[in-house]
Amino acid sequence: MVNPVARGAVCGLVGAVVTLVACLWHRSVLDVGPWQAFPFGLIMALAAVIALGFAARAAADWAGLIGAAAGVFVAAQASALRGPGGDILIQGDAIGFIWIAGAPVLTLLVAVAPRAVFKRRAAAPPHRPEG
């Protein structure tokens, strides 16, 4: 069996990578009908964080979720800082604040999801007609 700490570390690295990619997405907008700037990228970035949380908890239980949450939090906070050239990935506007606050909150929502969602169930045997 793989050590839970190693699983948590791998989930943390995956969480950081997903979050860095999502930081690039979160500013994308679409012009859809009456909305001039539908925040498609923000919705997709937050959905990626939810999917990451579910995958990490299903694969490595609590160690995976804690690792993924740490990776999400650290990468999102580091992306909000100014780079050496003065550039910044997450601006201080509404979309930026929703991304910075929403990513950790959604990871916590995965933590309170019932254990039954992540339980592995045996597959039912295939139905074979008699005769």
C-alpha positions, -999 to 999 in steps of 0.1 A, spaced: 0 0 0 11 35 -7 18 57 23 -11 82 30 14 110 33 27 103 -1 -8 103 -15 -15 136 2 17 151 -13 8 139 -48 -27 153 -44 -12 186 -32 10 189 -63 -20 181 -85 -41 207 -66 -14 233 -72 -12 226 -109 -50 226 -113 -52 258 -94 -25 275 -115 -42 265 -147 -76 277 -133 -60 310 -123 -55 315 -160 -91 305 -168 -109 325 -142 -108 358 -162 -124 343 -194 -158 357 -203 -184 350 -230 -209 373 -246 -241 353 -242 -275 368 -249 -283 396 -225 -251 391 -205 -222 412 -219 -196 394 -199 -208 360 -186 -180 347 -163 -176 313 -180 -139 310 -169 -147 316 -132 -174 289 -133 -151 264 -150 -123 272 -126 -145 266 -96 -159 234 -111 -123 222 -116 -116 228 -79 -148 208 -69 -138 180 -93 -103 180 -78 -116 178 -43 -139 149 -51 -112 130 -70 -86 135 -42 -110 124 -15 -121 94 -35 -86 83 -44 -68 90 -11 -95 97 15 -87 125 40 -49 126 32 -57 133 -4 -83 160 4 -60 178 28 -32 177 3 -54 190 -25 -68 217 -3 -33 228 7 -22 229 -29 -53 249 -39 -49 274 -11 -12 280 -15 -13 282 -53 -43 306 -53 -27 328 -27 7 328 -44 -10 338 -77 -25 369 -60 9 383 -53 28 406 -76 55 389 -97 90 402 -101 80 423 -131 50 437 -113 24 416 -131 -4 399 -112 -27 369 -122 -56 376 -98 -69 412 -99 -85 428 -69 -120 430 -84 -152 410 -78 -141 381 -100 -107 379 -83 -123 379 -48 -148 352 -58 -120 331 -71 -97 336 -40 -125 330 -15 -145 304 -36 -117 279 -42 -110 271 -5 -147 273 4 -156 248 -23 -128 225 -11 -143 226 24 -177 218 10 -162 186 -4 -149 178 30 -184 178 45 -198 156 18 -211 123 32 -187 94 32 -212 73 12 -205 94 -19 -169 82 -19 -174 46 -9 -165 20 -34 -193 -4 -42 -190 -38 -58 -205 -39 -93 -236 -59 -97 -231 -91 -117 -243 -88 -153 -278 -101 -159 -278 -132 -181 -311 -144 -194 -317 -181 -188 -325 -203 -216 
